[in-house]
């Protein structure tokens, strides 16, 4: 068994697509549009083979308006970048580019080296080794 992909609802999938392409070298497949359902999506592929689906519909309401409170359901997406140095460099780049770094970089109690950031839609990402 393997997870085929993770899907995120997004208010602005173009902005989110660009974020994952810029910071994680994701490659976007073709934009899919279902006019009848007013549904639009992209599948993003990563070098490891992992895939992320970005989805939107009109009038989408954010599931969690308060980024400091944990949402029900989706907790975070963990992305491994290969080394502590890469985690540190990416955390600094996020700060420099104005993306919220909520925690770290630090060593966690369960042994991960990580920082926690928010993507442009407020989804929590763990950037880890």
DANORLIN-V514737 format. One record per pair of residues at least 4 apart in sequence whose ideal C-beta (glycine too) atoms are under 7 Angstrom apart, sorted by the first residue. I is the first residue (numbers start at 1). J is the second residue. Records with the same first field share a line. If there is no record, write none. Layout:
I->J ; J
//
This chain:
5->43 ; 51 ; 52 ; 53
6->52 ; 77
7->53 ; 55
8->52 ; 54 ; 123
9->55 ; 56 ; 60
10->16 ; 54 ; 55 ; 56 ; 121
11->56 ; 60 ; 62 ; 121
12->16 ; 120
13->17 ; 40 ; 42 ; 54 ; 56
14->18
15->19 ; 120
16->20 ; 54 ; 119 ; 120 ; 121
17->21 ; 28 ; 42 ; 44 ; 54
18->22
19->23 ; 119 ; 120
20->24 ; 26 ; 44 ; 52
21->26 ; 28
23->90
24->46 ; 79
25->47
26->44 ; 45 ; 46 ; 52
27->44 ; 45
28->42 ; 44
29->42 ; 43 ; 45
31->40 ; 42
32->40 ; 41
33->40
34->39
38->57 ; 58
39->55 ; 57
40->56
41->53 ; 54 ; 55
42->54
43->51 ; 53
44->51 ; 52 ; 54
45->51
46->50
56->60
62->122
63->71
64->69 ; 71 ; 122
67->118 ; 122
70->75
75->124
76->124 ; 125 ; 126
77->123 ; 125
78->126 ; 128
79->125 ; 127
80->128 ; 129
81->86 ; 87 ; 90 ; 127
82->86 ; 129
83->129
84->88 ; 113 ; 129
85->89
86->90
87->91 ; 105 ; 113 ; 114 ; 115 ; 127 ; 128 ; 129
88->92 ; 105
89->93
90->94 ; 127
91->95 ; 101 ; 104 ; 105 ; 115 ; 127
92->96
93->97
94->99 ; 101 ; 117
95->101
99->117 ; 118
100->117 ; 118
101->115 ; 117
102->116 ; 117 ; 118
103->115 ; 116
104->114 ; 115 ; 116
105->113 ; 114 ; 115
107->113
108->112 ; 114
112->128
113->128 ; 129
114->126 ; 127 ; 128
115->127
116->124 ; 126
117->125 ; 127
118->122 ; 123 ; 124
119->123 ; 125
//
